[in-house]
């Protein structure tokens, strides 16, 4: 008797609800910091970028089905992401060095 092969894909509505909750959290945090504690804008940026990275990870893992792929594909994807990060970081420092305030 052949073993049945059944793939389990995530519940897309649940992932969408999590993404919407994270988006609402970022909007509420922005409004609260701007209204009550504008001196915390640096911490807000770190928080918002962290939420953005979390949401991007959810999309990549679930909607692009990377969660179900082999470890080699994960390593390749993360390597490409690291190089993009290096490129953006280098571009940022070049931009800030040439902008006169």
KOLGU-4560 file (N, C-alpha, C; in nm, 3 decimals, padded with zeros to 5 digits):
<recs>
<n_xx: 00.084 n_yy: -00.116 n_zz: 00.000 ca_xx: 00.000 ca_yy: 00.000 ca_zz: 00.000 c_xx: 00.090 c_yy: 00.124 c_zz: 00.000 mol: A seq: 1 type: UNK>
<n_xx: 00.064 n_yy: 00.215 n_zz: -00.089 ca_xx: 00.145 ca_yy: 00.336 ca_zz: -00.101 c_xx: 00.109 c_yy: 00.435 c_zz: 00.008 mol: A seq: 2 type: UNK>
<n_xx: 00.212 n_yy: 00.496 n_zz: 00.058 ca_xx: 00.189 ca_yy: 00.598 ca_zz: 00.161 c_xx: 00.131 c_yy: 00.723 c_zz: 00.096 mol: A seq: 3 type: UNK>
<n_xx: 00.032 n_yy: 00.777 n_zz: 00.159 ca_xx: -00.030 ca_yy: 00.898 ca_zz: 00.104 c_xx: 00.056 c_yy: 01.019 c_zz: 00.135 mol: A seq: 4 type: UNK>
<n_xx: 00.071 n_yy: 01.102 n_zz: 00.032 ca_xx: 00.149 ca_yy: 01.225 ca_zz: 00.048 c_xx: 00.052 c_yy: 01.343 c_zz: 00.045 mol: A seq: 5 type: UNK>
<n_xx: 00.044 n_yy: 01.410 n_zz: 00.156 ca_xx: -00.048 ca_yy: 01.522 ca_zz: 00.166 c_xx: 00.026 c_yy: 01.643 c_zz: 00.220 mol: A seq: 6 type: UNK>
<n_xx: 00.025 n_yy: 01.752 n_zz: 00.142 ca_xx: 00.091 ca_yy: 01.874 ca_zz: 00.187 c_xx: -00.008 c_yy: 01.959 c_zz: 00.264 mol: A seq: 7 type: UNK>
<n_xx: 00.039 n_yy: 02.017 n_zz: 00.371 ca_xx: -00.045 ca_yy: 02.103 ca_zz: 00.453 c_xx: -00.002 c_yy: 02.247 c_zz: 00.432 mol: A seq: 8 type: UNK>
<n_xx: -00.087 n_yy: 02.323 n_zz: 00.369 ca_xx: -00.058 ca_yy: 02.464 ca_zz: 00.347 c_xx: -00.127 c_yy: 02.546 c_zz: 00.455 mol: A seq: 9 type: UNK>
<n_xx: -00.071 n_yy: 02.662 n_zz: 00.485 ca_xx: -00.125 ca_yy: 02.741 ca_zz: 00.596 c_xx: -00.264 c_yy: 02.795 c_zz: 00.567 mol: A seq: 10 type: UNK>
<n_xx: -00.331 n_yy: 02.830 n_zz: 00.671 ca_xx: -00.461 ca_yy: 02.893 ca_zz: 00.659 c_xx: -00.438 c_yy: 03.039 c_zz: 00.620 mol: A seq: 11 type: UNK>
<n_xx: -00.467 n_yy: 03.072 n_zz: 00.494 ca_xx: -00.435 ca_yy: 03.204 ca_zz: 00.442 c_xx: -00.514 c_yy: 03.315 c_zz: 00.509 mol: A seq: 12 type: UNK>
<n_xx: -00.634 n_yy: 03.287 n_zz: 00.553 ca_xx: -00.714 ca_yy: 03.389 ca_zz: 00.620 c_xx: -00.651 c_yy: 03.423 c_zz: 00.755 mol: A seq: 13 type: UNK>
<n_xx: -00.599 n_yy: 03.324 n_zz: 00.823 ca_xx: -00.534 ca_yy: 03.348 ca_zz: 00.952 c_xx: -00.407 c_yy: 03.431 c_zz: 00.933 mol: A seq: 14 type: UNK>
<n_xx: -00.329 n_yy: 03.401 n_zz: 00.832 ca_xx: -00.207 ca_yy: 03.478 ca_zz: 00.802 c_xx: -00.245 c_yy: 03.621 c_zz: 00.766 mol: A seq: 15 type: UNK>
<n_xx: -00.349 n_yy: 03.637 n_zz: 00.686 ca_xx: -00.396 ca_yy: 03.772 ca_zz: 00.649 c_xx: -00.439 c_yy: 03.850 c_zz: 00.773 mol: A seq: 16 type: UNK>
<n_xx: -00.510 n_yy: 03.784 n_zz: 00.865 ca_xx: -00.554 ca_yy: 03.850 ca_zz: 00.988 c_xx: -00.434 c_yy: 03.893 c_zz: 01.073 mol: A seq: 17 type: UNK>
<n_xx: -00.332 n_yy: 03.809 n_zz: 01.079 ca_xx: -00.211 ca_yy: 03.846 ca_zz: 01.154 c_xx: -00.144 c_yy: 03.965 c_zz: 01.089 mol: A seq: 18 type: UNK>
<n_xx: -00.136 n_yy: 03.966 n_zz: 00.956 ca_xx: -00.075 ca_yy: 04.080 ca_zz: 00.886 c_xx: -00.155 c_yy: 04.208 c_zz: 00.910 mol: A seq: 19 type: UNK>
<n_xx: -00.286 n_yy: 04.199 n_zz: 00.909 ca_xx: -00.368 ca_yy: 04.318 ca_zz: 00.934 c_xx: -00.352 c_yy: 04.367 c_zz: 01.078 mol: A seq: 20 type: UNK>
<n_xx: -00.342 n_yy: 04.273 n_zz: 01.173 ca_xx: -00.322 ca_yy: 04.312 ca_zz: 01.313 c_xx: -00.186 c_yy: 04.381 c_zz: 01.331 mol: A seq: 21 type: UNK>
<n_xx: -00.083 n_yy: 04.330 n_zz: 01.264 ca_xx: 00.048 ca_yy: 04.394 ca_zz: 01.272 c_xx: 00.047 c_yy: 04.532 c_zz: 01.207 mol: A seq: 22 type: UNK>
<n_xx: -00.026 n_yy: 04.546 n_zz: 01.097 ca_xx: -00.038 ca_yy: 04.677 ca_zz: 01.032 c_xx: -00.111 c_yy: 04.775 c_zz: 01.123 mol: A seq: 23 type: UNK>
<n_xx: -00.219 n_yy: 04.731 n_zz: 01.185 ca_xx: -00.292 ca_yy: 04.817 ca_zz: 01.278 c_xx: -00.204 c_yy: 04.856 c_zz: 01.396 mol: A seq: 24 type: UNK>
<n_xx: -00.123 n_yy: 04.763 n_zz: 01.443 ca_xx: -00.031 ca_yy: 04.793 ca_zz: 01.553 c_xx: 00.069 c_yy: 04.900 c_zz: 01.514 mol: A seq: 25 type: UNK>
<n_xx: 00.121 n_yy: 04.893 n_zz: 01.392 ca_xx: 00.217 ca_yy: 04.994 ca_zz: 01.349 c_xx: 00.152 c_yy: 05.131 c_zz: 01.334 mol: A seq: 26 type: UNK>
<n_xx: 00.029 n_yy: 05.135 n_zz: 01.285 ca_xx: -00.042 ca_yy: 05.262 ca_zz: 01.270 c_xx: -00.072 c_yy: 05.323 c_zz: 01.407 mol: A seq: 27 type: UNK>
<n_xx: -00.122 n_yy: 05.241 n_zz: 01.498 ca_xx: -00.155 ca_yy: 05.289 ca_zz: 01.632 c_xx: -00.029 c_yy: 05.337 c_zz: 01.704 mol: A seq: 28 type: UNK>
<n_xx: 00.080 n_yy: 05.264 n_zz: 01.691 ca_xx: 00.206 ca_yy: 05.305 ca_zz: 01.756 c_xx: 00.254 c_yy: 05.438 c_zz: 01.699 mol: A seq: 29 type: UNK>
<n_xx: 00.242 n_yy: 05.457 n_zz: 01.568 ca_xx: 00.284 ca_yy: 05.583 ca_zz: 01.507 c_xx: 00.202 c_yy: 05.700 c_zz: 01.559 mol: A seq: 30 type: UNK>
<n_xx: 00.072 n_yy: 05.682 n_zz: 01.566 ca_xx: -00.015 ca_yy: 05.789 ca_zz: 01.614 c_xx: 00.014 c_yy: 05.821 c_zz: 01.760 mol: A seq: 31 type: UNK>
<n_xx: 00.028 n_yy: 05.718 n_zz: 01.842 ca_xx: 00.054 ca_yy: 05.741 ca_zz: 01.985 c_xx: 00.187 c_yy: 05.811 c_zz: 02.009 mol: A seq: 32 type: UNK>
<n_xx: 00.290 n_yy: 05.769 n_zz: 01.937 ca_xx: 00.421 ca_yy: 05.833 ca_zz: 01.956 c_xx: 00.416 c_yy: 05.977 c_zz: 01.908 mol: A seq: 33 type: UNK>
<n_xx: 00.353 n_yy: 06.002 n_zz: 01.794 ca_xx: 00.346 ca_yy: 06.139 ca_zz: 01.743 c_xx: 00.265 c_yy: 06.230 c_zz: 01.834 mol: A seq: 34 type: UNK>
<n_xx: 00.163 n_yy: 06.178 n_zz: 01.899 ca_xx: 00.078 ca_yy: 06.261 ca_zz: 01.984 c_xx: 00.135 c_yy: 06.281 c_zz: 02.124 mol: A seq: 35 type: UNK>
<n_xx: 00.188 n_yy: 06.175 n_zz: 02.183 ca_xx: 00.223 ca_yy: 06.181 ca_zz: 02.324 c_xx: 00.372 c_yy: 06.178 c_zz: 02.354 mol: A seq: 36 type: UNK>
<n_xx: 00.454 n_yy: 06.123 n_zz: 02.265 ca_xx: 00.597 ca_yy: 06.112 ca_zz: 02.294 c_xx: 00.679 c_yy: 06.126 c_zz: 02.167 mol: A seq: 37 type: UNK>
<n_xx: 00.681 n_yy: 06.246 n_zz: 02.106 ca_xx: 00.755 ca_yy: 06.261 ca_zz: 01.980 c_xx: 00.906 c_yy: 06.241 c_zz: 01.995 mol: A seq: 38 type: UNK>
<n_xx: 00.957 n_yy: 06.247 n_zz: 02.117 ca_xx: 01.101 ca_yy: 06.224 ca_zz: 02.139 c_xx: 01.139 c_yy: 06.077 c_zz: 02.122 mol: A seq: 39 type: UNK>
<n_xx: 01.041 n_yy: 05.988 n_zz: 02.112 ca_xx: 01.068 ca_yy: 05.845 ca_zz: 02.093 c_xx: 01.066 c_yy: 05.803 c_zz: 01.947 mol: A seq: 40 type: UNK>
<n_xx: 01.088 n_yy: 05.897 n_zz: 01.855 ca_xx: 01.075 ca_yy: 05.863 ca_zz: 01.713 c_xx: 01.180 c_yy: 05.762 c_zz: 01.668 mol: A seq: 41 type: UNK>
<n_xx: 01.299 n_yy: 05.763 n_zz: 01.728 ca_xx: 01.401 ca_yy: 05.665 ca_zz: 01.689 c_xx: 01.358 c_yy: 05.523 c_zz: 01.730 mol: A seq: 42 type: UNK>
<n_xx: 01.307 n_yy: 05.511 n_zz: 01.850 ca_xx: 01.257 ca_yy: 05.381 ca_zz: 01.896 c_xx: 01.139 c_yy: 05.336 c_zz: 01.811 mol: A seq: 43 type: UNK>
<n_xx: 01.056 n_yy: 05.432 n_zz: 01.770 ca_xx: 00.943 ca_yy: 05.399 ca_zz: 01.684 c_xx: 00.991 c_yy: 05.345 c_zz: 01.550 mol: A seq: 44 type: UNK>
<n_xx: 01.096 n_yy: 05.406 n_zz: 01.493 ca_xx: 01.149 ca_yy: 05.357 ca_zz: 01.366 c_xx: 01.201 c_yy: 05.215 c_zz: 01.378 mol: A seq: 45 type: UNK>
<n_xx: 01.273 n_yy: 05.185 n_zz: 01.484 ca_xx: 01.322 ca_yy: 05.049 ca_zz: 01.505 c_xx: 01.205 c_yy: 04.953 c_zz: 01.518 mol: A seq: 46 type: UNK>
<n_xx: 01.103 n_yy: 04.992 n_zz: 01.593 ca_xx: 00.985 ca_yy: 04.908 ca_zz: 01.611 c_xx: 00.913 c_yy: 04.884 c_zz: 01.479 mol: A seq: 47 type: UNK>
<n_xx: 00.895 n_yy: 04.992 n_zz: 01.400 ca_xx: 00.823 ca_yy: 04.979 ca_zz: 01.273 c_xx: 00.900 c_yy: 04.895 c_zz: 01.172 mol: A seq: 48 type: UNK>
<n_xx: 01.032 n_yy: 04.913 n_zz: 01.166 ca_xx: 01.111 ca_yy: 04.831 ca_zz: 01.075 c_xx: 01.113 c_yy: 04.686 c_zz: 01.118 mol: A seq: 49 type: UNK>
<n_xx: 01.112 n_yy: 04.661 n_zz: 01.248 ca_xx: 01.105 ca_yy: 04.523 ca_zz: 01.297 c_xx: 00.971 c_yy: 04.459 c_zz: 01.261 mol: A seq: 50 type: UNK>
<n_xx: 00.863 n_yy: 04.535 n_zz: 01.277 ca_xx: 00.732 ca_yy: 04.483 ca_zz: 01.235 c_xx: 00.728 c_yy: 04.458 c_zz: 01.085 mol: A seq: 51 type: UNK>
<n_xx: 00.788 n_yy: 04.547 n_zz: 01.008 ca_xx: 00.793 ca_yy: 04.528 ca_zz: 00.863 c_xx: 00.870 c_yy: 04.403 c_zz: 00.825 mol: A seq: 52 type: UNK>
<n_xx: 00.981 n_yy: 04.377 n_zz: 00.893 ca_xx: 01.059 ca_yy: 04.256 ca_zz: 00.867 c_xx: 00.980 c_yy: 04.132 c_zz: 00.905 mol: A seq: 53 type: UNK>
<n_xx: 00.908 n_yy: 04.139 n_zz: 01.015 ca_xx: 00.824 ca_yy: 04.026 ca_zz: 01.057 c_xx: 00.715 c_yy: 03.998 c_zz: 00.954 mol: A seq: 54 type: UNK>
<n_xx: 00.651 n_yy: 04.104 n_zz: 00.906 ca_xx: 00.545 ca_yy: 04.086 ca_zz: 00.806 c_xx: 00.602 c_yy: 04.032 c_zz: 00.675 mol: A seq: 55 type: UNK>
<n_xx: 00.719 n_yy: 04.082 n_zz: 00.635 ca_xx: 00.783 ca_yy: 04.030 ca_zz: 00.514 c_xx: 00.817 c_yy: 03.882 c_zz: 00.530 mol: A seq: 56 type: UNK>
<n_xx: 00.864 n_yy: 03.844 n_zz: 00.647 ca_xx: 00.893 ca_yy: 03.703 ca_zz: 00.673 c_xx: 00.769 c_yy: 03.616 c_zz: 00.666 mol: A seq: 57 type: UNK>
<n_xx: 00.658 n_yy: 03.665 n_zz: 00.719 ca_xx: 00.533 ca_yy: 03.590 ca_zz: 00.710 c_xx: 00.489 c_yy: 03.571 c_zz: 00.565 mol: A seq: 58 type: UNK>
<n_xx: 00.500 n_yy: 03.676 n_zz: 00.486 ca_xx: 00.460 ca_yy: 03.667 ca_zz: 00.345 c_xx: 00.551 c_yy: 03.571 c_zz: 00.271 mol: A seq: 59 type: UNK>
<n_xx: 00.681 n_yy: 03.583 n_zz: 00.291 ca_xx: 00.776 ca_yy: 03.496 ca_zz: 00.221 c_xx: 00.755 c_yy: 03.351 c_zz: 00.261 mol: A seq: 60 type: UNK>
<n_xx: 00.741 n_yy: 03.326 n_zz: 00.389 ca_xx: 00.730 ca_yy: 03.188 ca_zz: 00.436 c_xx: 00.598 c_yy: 03.123 c_zz: 00.396 mol: A seq: 61 type: UNK>
<n_xx: 00.489 n_yy: 03.198 n_zz: 00.398 ca_xx: 00.359 ca_yy: 03.136 ca_zz: 00.377 c_xx: 00.304 c_yy: 03.154 c_zz: 00.237 mol: A seq: 62 type: UNK>
<n_xx: 00.299 n_yy: 03.276 n_zz: 00.187 ca_xx: 00.239 ca_yy: 03.299 ca_zz: 00.056 c_xx: 00.331 c_yy: 03.257 c_zz: -00.058 mol: A seq: 63 type: UNK>
<n_xx: 00.462 n_yy: 03.261 n_zz: -00.035 ca_xx: 00.555 ca_yy: 03.216 ca_zz: -00.138 c_xx: 00.598 c_yy: 03.071 c_zz: -00.114 mol: A seq: 64 type: UNK>
<n_xx: 00.541 n_yy: 03.008 n_zz: -00.012 ca_xx: 00.562 ca_yy: 02.866 ca_zz: 00.020 c_xx: 00.708 c_yy: 02.832 c_zz: 00.049 mol: A seq: 65 type: UNK>
<n_xx: 00.786 n_yy: 02.929 n_zz: 00.093 ca_xx: 00.926 ca_yy: 02.901 ca_zz: 00.124 c_xx: 00.938 c_yy: 02.816 c_zz: 00.250 mol: A seq: 66 type: UNK>
<n_xx: 00.836 n_yy: 02.818 n_zz: 00.333 ca_xx: 00.837 ca_yy: 02.738 ca_zz: 00.455 c_xx: 00.842 c_yy: 02.588 c_zz: 00.424 mol: A seq: 67 type: UNK>
<n_xx: 00.794 n_yy: 02.551 n_zz: 00.308 ca_xx: 00.787 ca_yy: 02.410 ca_zz: 00.272 c_xx: 00.903 c_yy: 02.366 c_zz: 00.184 mol: A seq: 68 type: UNK>
<n_xx: 00.999 n_yy: 02.454 n_zz: 00.160 ca_xx: 01.112 ca_yy: 02.424 ca_zz: 00.073 c_xx: 01.229 c_yy: 02.369 c_zz: 00.154 mol: A seq: 69 type: UNK>
<n_xx: 01.331 n_yy: 02.325 n_zz: 00.080 ca_xx: 01.449 ca_yy: 02.268 ca_zz: 00.146 c_xx: 01.534 c_yy: 02.377 c_zz: 00.210 mol: A seq: 70 type: UNK>
<n_xx: 01.626 n_yy: 02.334 n_zz: 00.294 ca_xx: 01.715 ca_yy: 02.428 ca_zz: 00.363 c_xx: 01.808 c_yy: 02.500 c_zz: 00.265 mol: A seq: 71 type: UNK>
<n_xx: 01.843 n_yy: 02.435 n_zz: 00.155 ca_xx: 01.931 ca_yy: 02.498 ca_zz: 00.056 c_xx: 01.865 c_yy: 02.623 c_zz: -00.002 mol: A seq: 72 type: UNK>
<n_xx: 01.739 n_yy: 02.615 n_zz: -00.032 ca_xx: 01.668 ca_yy: 02.731 ca_zz: -00.085 c_xx: 01.658 c_yy: 02.843 c_zz: 00.019 mol: A seq: 73 type: UNK>
<n_xx: 01.641 n_yy: 02.806 n_zz: 00.145 ca_xx: 01.641 ca_yy: 02.906 ca_zz: 00.253 c_xx: 01.775 c_yy: 02.978 c_zz: 00.259 mol: A seq: 74 type: UNK>
<n_xx: 01.884 n_yy: 02.902 n_zz: 00.251 ca_xx: 02.018 ca_yy: 02.962 ca_zz: 00.257 c_xx: 02.039 c_yy: 03.055 c_zz: 00.139 mol: A seq: 75 type: UNK>
<n_xx: 01.997 n_yy: 03.014 n_zz: 00.020 ca_xx: 02.011 ca_yy: 03.101 ca_zz: -00.098 c_xx: 01.929 c_yy: 03.228 c_zz: -00.083 mol: A seq: 76 type: UNK>
<n_xx: 01.809 n_yy: 03.217 n_zz: -00.035 ca_xx: 01.724 ca_yy: 03.335 ca_zz: -00.018 c_xx: 01.781 c_yy: 03.430 c_zz: 00.087 mol: A seq: 77 type: UNK>
<n_xx: 01.828 n_yy: 03.376 n_zz: 00.198 ca_xx: 01.886 ca_yy: 03.461 ca_zz: 00.302 c_xx: 02.017 c_yy: 03.525 c_zz: 00.257 mol: A seq: 78 type: UNK>
<n_xx: 02.096 n_yy: 03.453 n_zz: 00.178 ca_xx: 02.219 ca_yy: 03.511 ca_zz: 00.125 c_xx: 02.188 c_yy: 03.629 c_zz: 00.034 mol: A seq: 79 type: UNK>
<n_xx: 02.090 n_yy: 03.613 n_zz: -00.052 ca_xx: 02.050 ca_yy: 03.725 ca_zz: -00.139 c_xx: 01.999 c_yy: 03.842 c_zz: -00.057 mol: A seq: 80 type: UNK>
<n_xx: 01.923 n_yy: 03.815 n_zz: 00.046 ca_xx: 01.870 ca_yy: 03.921 ca_zz: 00.132 c_xx: 01.982 c_yy: 03.994 c_zz: 00.205 mol: A seq: 81 type: UNK>
<n_xx: 02.083 n_yy: 03.921 n_zz: 00.249 ca_xx: 02.197 ca_yy: 03.984 ca_zz: 00.317 c_xx: 02.272 c_yy: 04.076 c_zz: 00.220 mol: A seq: 82 type: UNK>
<n_xx: 02.292 n_yy: 04.031 n_zz: 00.097 ca_xx: 02.360 ca_yy: 04.116 ca_zz: -00.001 c_xx: 02.278 c_yy: 04.240 c_zz: -00.035 mol: A seq: 83 type: UNK>
<n_xx: 02.149 n_yy: 04.228 n_zz: -00.041 ca_xx: 02.064 ca_yy: 04.346 ca_zz: -00.063 c_xx: 02.079 c_yy: 04.442 c_zz: 00.055 mol: A seq: 84 type: UNK>
<n_xx: 02.086 n_yy: 04.388 n_zz: 00.176 ca_xx: 02.107 ca_yy: 04.472 ca_zz: 00.294 c_xx: 02.241 c_yy: 04.545 c_zz: 00.287 mol: A seq: 85 type: UNK>
<n_xx: 02.347 n_yy: 04.475 n_zz: 00.244 ca_xx: 02.477 ca_yy: 04.541 ca_zz: 00.228 c_xx: 02.469 c_yy: 04.652 c_zz: 00.125 mol: A seq: 86 type: UNK>
<n_xx: 02.403 n_yy: 04.625 n_zz: 00.014 ca_xx: 02.389 ca_yy: 04.725 ca_zz: -00.092 c_xx: 02.315 c_yy: 04.848 c_zz: -00.042 mol: A seq: 87 type: UNK>
<n_xx: 02.204 n_yy: 04.828 n_zz: 00.026 ca_xx: 02.126 ca_yy: 04.941 ca_zz: 00.077 c_xx: 02.202 c_yy: 05.018 c_zz: 00.184 mol: A seq: 88 type: UNK>
<n_xx: 02.274 n_yy: 04.947 n_zz: 00.270 ca_xx: 02.353 ca_yy: 05.015 ca_zz: 00.373 c_xx: 02.462 c_yy: 05.100 c_zz: 00.310 mol: A seq: 89 type: UNK>
<n_xx: 02.532 n_yy: 05.046 n_zz: 00.211 ca_xx: 02.635 ca_yy: 05.123 ca_zz: 00.143 c_xx: 02.578 c_yy: 05.243 c_zz: 00.070 mol: A seq: 90 type: UNK>
<n_xx: 02.464 n_yy: 05.226 n_zz: 00.008 ca_xx: 02.399 ca_yy: 05.337 ca_zz: -00.061 c_xx: 02.355 c_yy: 05.443 c_zz: 00.039 mol: A seq: 91 type: UNK>
<n_xx: 02.305 n_yy: 05.402 n_zz: 00.153 ca_xx: 02.261 ca_yy: 05.498 ca_zz: 00.255 c_xx: 02.377 c_yy: 05.584 c_zz: 00.303 mol: A seq: 92 type: UNK>
<n_xx: 02.491 n_yy: 05.521 n_zz: 00.333 ca_xx: 02.605 ca_yy: 05.599 ca_zz: 00.382 c_xx: 02.661 c_yy: 05.690 c_zz: 00.273 mol: A seq: 93 type: UNK>
<n_xx: 02.656 n_yy: 05.647 n_zz: 00.148 ca_xx: 02.700 ca_yy: 05.733 ca_zz: 00.039 c_xx: 02.606 c_yy: 05.852 c_zz: 00.026 mol: A seq: 94 type: UNK>
<n_xx: 02.479 n_yy: 05.829 n_zz: 00.040 ca_xx: 02.381 ca_yy: 05.938 ca_zz: 00.029 c_xx: 02.396 c_yy: 06.038 c_zz: 00.143 mol: A seq: 95 type: UNK>
<n_xx: 02.413 n_yy: 05.989 n_zz: 00.265 ca_xx: 02.425 ca_yy: 06.080 ca_zz: 00.378 c_xx: 02.557 c_yy: 06.157 c_zz: 00.376 mol: A seq: 96 type: UNK>
<n_xx: 02.659 n_yy: 06.102 n_zz: 00.311 ca_xx: 02.787 ca_yy: 06.173 ca_zz: 00.302 c_xx: 02.782 c_yy: 06.287 c_zz: 00.201 mol: A seq: 97 type: UNK>
<n_xx: 02.694 n_yy: 06.278 n_zz: 00.101 ca_xx: 02.689 ca_yy: 06.380 ca_zz: -00.003 c_xx: 02.580 c_yy: 06.483 c_zz: 00.017 mol: A seq: 98 type: UNK>
<n_xx: 02.486 n_yy: 06.458 n_zz: 00.105 ca_xx: 02.377 ca_yy: 06.553 ca_zz: 00.127 c_xx: 02.424 c_yy: 06.661 c_zz: 00.223 mol: A seq: 99 type: UNK>
<n_xx: 02.407 n_yy: 06.786 n_zz: 00.181 ca_xx: 02.445 ca_yy: 06.899 ca_zz: 00.266 c_xx: 02.322 c_yy: 06.948 c_zz: 00.340 mol: A seq: 100 type: UNK>
<n_xx: 02.335 n_yy: 06.968 n_zz: 00.469 ca_xx: 02.221 ca_yy: 07.017 ca_zz: 00.548 c_xx: 02.241 c_yy: 07.159 c_zz: 00.587 mol: A seq: 101 type: UNK>
</recs>
